[in-house]
Amino acid sequence: MTFAIRLTVAISFLSLTLAEAQTFGWVKPSLSSIPSARSASALAYDSATGSAVLFGGETIDGIFYGDTWVFQRGAWSQLFPATSPPPRGGAAMTYDAATGTVVLFGGNNIVSGDDLNDTWTWDGVTWTQQFPRLSPPPRDSAGFAYNDAAQTVVLFGGSGNASGDGVVMKMTPGYGTGERRSGRRGFRRRVHLPAGRG
């Protein structure tokens, strides 16, 4: 008897879920302005402004963008901040709730052909380059996320990063700390980079 009741509840739940799924779906909004086609762009949700922020990317022909777009209230808008990071593709970007800014790290730049290790923050109006005492080694296409419990942003892996390390960056006003954690061994060590590297 108990099995029959559980089966009936499960079937009822599944039917309700399928019915709800049929009423929802993707909707393509009619947009008057959109970013051009690109790959390797950086995108993060900015909780402070309630918008998605898109930066850079590249075309199939290897042309790199250095533009800033926001998607808010169903529409894209291109912004023209006074200061911006150089054009790049493959940058890592995430929202840092502790500072109320979007943080962008690294990527690849066509001018030099090298991976980057610069850090920029977006405050909803302009980009500001940060100069932390410690910076992760250059890389592109890394994973980047905010750890709410520790109030830090965490960067992991990426192309051009042979060590497979994980980097914990505590982004405080002034952006002064960073620690590297080995993704393979699970231990923590301080990063001491030579002068001029970040």
Summary of the structure (lengths in Angstrom):
residues: 198
radius of gyration: 20.9
end to end distance: 67.6
largest distance: 73.4
contacts: 570
relative contact order: 0.12
helix: 11%
strand: 38%
